[in-house]
Amino acid sequence: AEAGNYLAQYNVGISYLEGIGTEKNSVLAAKWMNKSAKYGYVGAQYCMALMYEKGEGVPQSFKKAYDYWGLAAKQNMIEAQFKIAEYLMFGLHGKKDVEASLIILSELQARRFPPALFLMGSFFIRDKATYNKGVALIKQAAMLGYHNAVEYITQNNI
């Protein structure tokens, strides 16, 4: 890790984050994870995004989380692409862009990614004109086993 091996840096970061073979230390986890993320390792970029989102080992910053999600999304990590869409939908990083979010969610819909189906469905279900489309998307997410969609259908008798 000290020699600059990004996988070793990531593994050291995980060890500190999870307390594997050492005491948990989220500050040291962030230090090592960041080194690996700067190298371009997508797993470390994902972890750094989560750490900034939660304020774990680093000061909470949705802007920095968004930046790390963006790096991971550019490497085709579907979970990171979804997080970018979510941030854009709700403006979590300070810049709301529903149209851009829906474009990303449509791409993820084509890949049958359940959280994207549910978020998109939740957006469409609010409008009478697109209600049926929203219901269909939420049902599709539920059929793929997405817990939030199953729970939503149960609670709302859909």
LOFIMI-760063 format. One record per residue: residue in one letter; x, z, y of N, C-alpha, C in turn. Coordinates in steps of 0.05 Angstrom, whole numbers, padded with zeros to 5 digits, always signed. Example, Ala and Ser with C-alpha at 12.3 -4.5 7.8 and 13.67 -1.06 7.14 Angstrom:
SITE code    n.u    n.w    n.v   ca.u   ca.w   ca.v    c.u    c.w    c.v
SITE    A +00264 +00156 -00114 +00246 +00156 -00090 +00264 +00156 -00066
SITE    S +00257 +00142 -00045 +00273 +00143 -00021 +00258 +00157 +00001
END
This chain:
SITE code    n.u    n.w    n.v   ca.u   ca.w   ca.v    c.u    c.w    c.v
SITE    A +00017 +00000 -00024 +00000 +00000 +00000 +00017 +00000 +00025
SITE    E +00038 +00017 +00025 +00056 +00018 +00048 +00070 -00008 +00053
SITE    A +00075 -00023 +00031 +00089 -00049 +00033 +00071 -00072 +00044
SITE    G +00045 -00066 +00047 +00028 -00086 +00059 +00010 -00100 +00039
SITE    N +00008 -00091 +00014 -00009 -00104 -00006 -00038 -00096 +00001
SITE    Y -00054 -00116 +00008 -00082 -00111 +00017 -00099 -00098 -00005
SITE    L -00095 -00106 -00030 -00111 -00093 -00051 -00103 -00064 -00055
SITE    A -00078 -00059 -00054 -00068 -00031 -00056 -00079 -00015 -00032
SITE    Q -00079 -00026 -00008 -00090 -00013 +00015 -00120 -00007 +00012
SITE    Y -00134 -00026 +00002 -00163 -00022 -00004 -00167 +00000 -00024
SITE    N -00151 +00000 -00046 -00154 +00020 -00066 -00147 +00048 -00056
SITE    V -00127 +00050 -00039 -00120 +00076 -00027 -00144 +00085 -00009
SITE    G -00155 +00066 +00006 -00178 +00072 +00023 -00202 +00082 +00006
SITE    I -00208 +00069 -00016 -00229 +00078 -00033 -00223 +00105 -00045
SITE    S -00198 +00110 -00053 -00191 +00136 -00064 -00196 +00158 -00044
SITE    Y -00189 +00154 -00018 -00194 +00174 +00002 -00224 +00176 +00008
SITE    L -00238 +00154 +00008 -00267 +00154 +00014 -00283 +00169 -00007
SITE    E -00276 +00164 -00032 -00291 +00176 -00055 -00278 +00201 -00066
SITE    G -00254 +00208 -00057 -00240 +00232 -00068 -00231 +00228 -00096
SITE    I -00221 +00204 -00102 -00211 +00198 -00128 -00181 +00203 -00129
SITE    G -00173 +00224 -00144 -00145 +00231 -00146 -00133 +00245 -00121
SITE    T -00150 +00250 -00102 -00142 +00263 -00078 -00167 +00276 -00065
SITE    E -00163 +00292 -00045 -00186 +00302 -00030 -00199 +00280 -00013
SITE    K -00225 +00282 -00010 -00239 +00262 +00007 -00228 +00265 +00036
SITE    N -00223 +00242 +00048 -00213 +00242 +00076 -00222 +00216 +00088
SITE    S -00244 +00216 +00102 -00255 +00191 +00112 -00238 +00179 +00134
SITE    V -00222 +00196 +00149 -00205 +00185 +00170 -00182 +00169 +00157
SITE    L -00170 +00180 +00136 -00149 +00165 +00122 -00160 +00141 +00107
SITE    A -00185 +00144 +00097 -00198 +00121 +00084 -00201 +00098 +00104
SITE    A -00210 +00104 +00128 -00213 +00084 +00149 -00186 +00071 +00156
SITE    K -00165 +00087 +00157 -00139 +00077 +00164 -00130 +00055 +00144
SITE    W -00132 +00062 +00118 -00123 +00043 +00098 -00142 +00020 +00094
SITE    M -00168 +00025 +00097 -00188 +00004 +00094 -00184 -00016 +00117
SITE    N -00179 -00007 +00141 -00175 -00024 +00164 -00151 -00042 +00160
SITE    K -00130 -00032 +00148 -00106 -00048 +00143 -00113 -00071 +00124
SITE    S -00128 -00065 +00104 -00136 -00086 +00084 -00156 -00105 +00097
SITE    A -00174 -00095 +00113 -00194 -00113 +00127 -00180 -00132 +00146
SITE    K -00160 -00122 +00160 -00145 -00140 +00179 -00131 -00162 +00164
SITE    Y -00123 -00157 +00139 -00111 -00178 +00123 -00132 -00199 +00116
SITE    G -00157 -00191 +00116 -00178 -00210 +00109 -00193 -00205 +00083
SITE    Y -00188 -00181 +00072 -00201 -00175 +00046 -00230 -00168 +00051
SITE    V -00248 -00183 +00040 -00277 -00181 +00045 -00288 -00154 +00037
SITE    G -00278 -00142 +00015 -00288 -00116 +00006 -00282 -00095 +00027
SITE    A -00258 -00096 +00039 -00250 -00077 +00060 -00266 -00082 +00085
SITE    Q -00271 -00107 +00092 -00288 -00113 +00115 -00315 -00101 +00112
SITE    Y -00327 -00104 +00088 -00353 -00092 +00082 -00352 -00062 +00085
SITE    C -00332 -00049 +00074 -00330 -00020 +00076 -00326 -00011 +00105
SITE    M -00310 -00026 +00121 -00306 -00018 +00149 -00333 -00021 +00164
SITE    A -00348 -00041 +00158 -00374 -00045 +00171 -00392 -00020 +00165
SITE    L -00393 -00012 +00140 -00409 +00011 +00132 -00399 +00036 +00146
SITE    M -00372 +00039 +00147 -00361 +00063 +00160 -00367 +00065 +00189
SITE    Y -00366 +00042 +00203 -00373 +00042 +00232 -00403 +00046 +00235
SITE    E -00419 +00035 +00217 -00448 +00038 +00219 -00456 +00068 +00216
SITE    K -00442 +00082 +00197 -00449 +00110 +00192 -00433 +00129 +00209
SITE    G -00411 +00119 +00222 -00394 +00137 +00236 -00377 +00154 +00217
SITE    E -00369 +00142 +00195 -00354 +00157 +00174 -00325 +00150 +00177
SITE    G -00309 +00170 +00186 -00280 +00166 +00189 -00273 +00152 +00215
SITE    V -00292 +00141 +00229 -00289 +00127 +00254 -00312 +00135 +00272
SITE    P -00310 +00132 +00298 -00333 +00137 +00315 -00355 +00116 +00309
SITE    Q -00380 +00125 +00308 -00401 +00106 +00302 -00402 +00084 +00323
SITE    S -00403 +00059 +00314 -00405 +00036 +00332 -00419 +00013 +00318
SITE    F -00443 +00008 +00327 -00458 -00015 +00315 -00445 -00041 +00323
SITE    K -00433 -00042 +00346 -00419 -00066 +00355 -00395 -00072 +00336
SITE    K -00379 -00052 +00330 -00356 -00056 +00312 -00366 -00062 +00284
SITE    A -00388 -00049 +00275 -00399 -00054 +00249 -00408 -00083 +00247
SITE    Y -00421 -00093 +00269 -00430 -00121 +00270 -00406 -00140 +00268
SITE    D -00385 -00133 +00281 -00361 -00150 +00280 -00350 -00152 +00252
SITE    Y -00349 -00129 +00238 -00339 -00129 +00210 -00358 -00143 +00192
SITE    W -00385 -00139 +00196 -00404 -00154 +00180 -00400 -00184 +00184
SITE    G -00394 -00192 +00208 -00389 -00220 +00214 -00366 -00232 +00199
SITE    L -00344 -00216 +00198 -00320 -00225 +00183 -00327 -00229 +00153
SITE    A -00342 -00209 +00142 -00349 -00211 +00114 -00369 -00234 +00109
SITE    A -00387 -00238 +00128 -00407 -00259 +00125 -00394 -00286 +00125
SITE    K -00373 -00290 +00141 -00359 -00316 +00142 -00346 -00322 +00115
SITE    Q -00342 -00301 +00098 -00331 -00306 +00072 -00353 -00308 +00050
SITE    N -00377 -00313 +00060 -00401 -00317 +00042 -00410 -00292 +00027
SITE    M -00405 -00268 +00037 -00416 -00244 +00025 -00445 -00243 +00034
SITE    I -00463 -00246 +00015 -00491 -00247 +00021 -00502 -00222 +00034
SITE    E -00492 -00199 +00025 -00501 -00173 +00036 -00493 -00172 +00066
SITE    A -00470 -00182 +00073 -00461 -00182 +00101 -00477 -00202 +00117
SITE    Q -00484 -00225 +00105 -00500 -00244 +00119 -00528 -00232 +00126
SITE    F -00538 -00217 +00107 -00564 -00203 +00111 -00561 -00183 +00134
SITE    K -00539 -00167 +00134 -00536 -00147 +00155 -00534 -00160 +00182
SITE    I -00521 -00184 +00184 -00520 -00198 +00210 -00549 -00205 +00218
SITE    A -00565 -00215 +00200 -00593 -00222 +00206 -00608 -00197 +00215
SITE    E -00604 -00175 +00201 -00617 -00150 +00208 -00609 -00140 +00236
SITE    Y -00584 -00141 +00242 -00574 -00133 +00269 -00586 -00151 +00290
SITE    L -00587 -00177 +00285 -00599 -00195 +00304 -00629 -00191 +00308
SITE    M -00642 -00185 +00286 -00671 -00181 +00287 -00679 -00157 +00304
SITE    F -00663 -00135 +00301 -00670 -00111 +00315 -00652 -00105 +00339
SITE    G -00632 -00121 +00344 -00614 -00117 +00367 -00597 -00092 +00364
SITE    L -00589 -00085 +00340 -00575 -00060 +00334 -00548 -00059 +00349
SITE    H -00536 -00082 +00353 -00510 -00083 +00366 -00512 -00089 +00396
SITE    G -00537 -00089 +00406 -00541 -00093 +00435 -00550 -00121 +00442
SITE    K -00554 -00138 +00423 -00562 -00166 +00429 -00582 -00175 +00408
SITE    K -00608 -00175 +00416 -00629 -00183 +00398 -00633 -00213 +00400
SITE    D -00635 -00226 +00376 -00639 -00254 +00375 -00655 -00260 +00350
SITE    V -00681 -00258 +00352 -00699 -00261 +00329 -00697 -00289 +00317
SITE    E -00695 -00309 +00334 -00693 -00337 +00325 -00668 -00341 +00307
SITE    A -00645 -00331 +00316 -00621 -00333 +00300 -00624 -00317 +00274
SITE    S -00637 -00294 +00275 -00641 -00278 +00251 -00658 -00293 +00231
SITE    L -00679 -00306 +00240 -00697 -00321 +00222 -00683 -00344 +00209
SITE    I -00664 -00357 +00223 -00649 -00379 +00212 -00632 -00369 +00189
SITE    I -00618 -00346 +00193 -00602 -00335 +00171 -00620 -00326 +00148
SITE    L -00642 -00312 +00155 -00660 -00303 +00134 -00671 -00326 +00117
SITE    S -00677 -00349 +00130 -00686 -00373 +00116 -00666 -00383 +00096
SITE    E -00641 -00382 +00104 -00619 -00390 +00086 -00617 -00371 +00062
SITE    L -00620 -00345 +00068 -00619 -00325 +00047 -00644 -00326 +00029
SITE    Q -00667 -00334 +00041 -00691 -00338 +00026 -00687 -00359 +00004
SITE    A -00674 -00381 +00012 -00668 -00403 -00007 -00651 -00393 -00030
SITE    R -00635 -00372 -00025 -00618 -00360 -00046 -00632 -00337 -00061
SITE    R -00658 -00333 -00054 -00675 -00312 -00066 -00663 -00284 -00064
SITE    F -00652 -00278 -00041 -00641 -00251 -00036 -00663 -00232 -00028
SITE    P -00670 -00213 -00046 -00694 -00196 -00041 -00696 -00182 -00014
SITE    P -00675 -00169 -00004 -00677 -00156 +00022 -00685 -00176 +00044
SITE    A -00674 -00200 +00042 -00681 -00221 +00063 -00710 -00229 +00060
SITE    L -00720 -00232 +00036 -00748 -00240 +00032 -00766 -00218 +00044
SITE    F -00758 -00193 +00039 -00775 -00171 +00049 -00774 -00169 +00079
SITE    L -00751 -00171 +00091 -00749 -00170 +00120 -00764 -00193 +00134
SITE    M -00760 -00216 +00123 -00774 -00239 +00133 -00805 -00236 +00130
SITE    G -00813 -00227 +00107 -00841 -00222 +00102 -00853 -00201 +00121
SITE    S -00837 -00180 +00126 -00846 -00159 +00144 -00849 -00169 +00172
SITE    F -00833 -00189 +00180 -00835 -00201 +00206 -00861 -00218 +00207
SITE    F -00865 -00234 +00187 -00888 -00253 +00188 -00915 -00239 +00184
SITE    I -00915 -00217 +00170 -00940 -00203 +00163 -00953 -00191 +00188
SITE    R -00938 -00188 +00209 -00948 -00176 +00234 -00967 -00195 +00250
SITE    D -00965 -00220 +00245 -00980 -00240 +00260 -01002 -00252 +00242
SITE    K -01026 -00252 +00253 -01049 -00262 +00237 -01044 -00291 +00227
SITE    A -01031 -00307 +00243 -01026 -00335 +00236 -01006 -00338 +00213
SITE    T -00988 -00319 +00210 -00968 -00321 +00189 -00970 -00299 +00168
SITE    Y -00993 -00284 +00169 -00997 -00262 +00151 -00993 -00269 +00121
SITE    N -01006 -00291 +00113 -01005 -00299 +00085 -00976 -00306 +00076
SITE    K -00962 -00319 +00094 -00934 -00325 +00088 -00918 -00299 +00085
SITE    G -00923 -00279 +00102 -00910 -00253 +00100 -00916 -00239 +00074
SITE    V -00941 -00239 +00066 -00949 -00227 +00040 -00935 -00241 +00017
SITE    A -00934 -00267 +00017 -00921 -00282 -00004 -00892 -00275 -00007
SITE    L -00878 -00272 +00016 -00850 -00266 +00016 -00845 -00237 +00005
SITE    I -00862 -00219 +00014 -00859 -00191 +00005 -00865 -00189 -00025
SITE    K -00885 -00204 -00035 -00891 -00204 -00063 -00868 -00216 -00079
SITE    Q -00855 -00237 -00068 -00832 -00250 -00082 -00810 -00229 -00084
SITE    A -00804 -00214 -00063 -00783 -00194 -00063 -00790 -00173 -00084
SITE    A -00815 -00165 -00086 -00824 -00145 -00105 -00820 -00155 -00134
SITE    M -00827 -00181 -00138 -00824 -00193 -00165 -00794 -00193 -00173
SITE    L -00777 -00194 -00154 -00748 -00194 -00159 -00737 -00166 -00162
SITE    G -00755 -00146 -00161 -00748 -00118 -00165 -00739 -00103 -00141
SITE    Y -00744 -00114 -00117 -00736 -00100 -00093 -00754 -00076 -00087
SITE    H -00743 -00052 -00089 -00759 -00027 -00088 -00775 -00025 -00063
SITE    N -00763 -00031 -00040 -00778 -00028 -00014 -00803 -00046 -00014
SITE    A -00801 -00069 -00026 -00824 -00088 -00027 -00846 -00077 -00045
SITE    V -00837 -00067 -00068 -00857 -00055 -00087 -00871 -00031 -00074
SITE    E -00856 -00015 -00060 -00867 +00009 -00047 -00886 +00000 -00024
SITE    Y -00879 -00021 -00009 -00896 -00031 +00012 -00922 -00041 +00001
SITE    I -00921 -00056 -00020 -00945 -00067 -00032 -00963 -00045 -00042
SITE    T -00952 -00025 -00055 -00967 -00002 -00065 -00980 +00013 -00042
SITE    Q -00965 +00019 -00021 -00975 +00035 +00001 -00996 +00020 +00017
SITE    N -00994 -00006 +00018 -01013 -00022 +00035 -01034 -00037 +00019
SITE    N -01036 -00031 -00007 -01056 -00044 -00024 -01057 -00074 -00021
SITE    I -01034 -00087 -00023 -01032 -00116 -00020 -01033 -00129 -00048
END
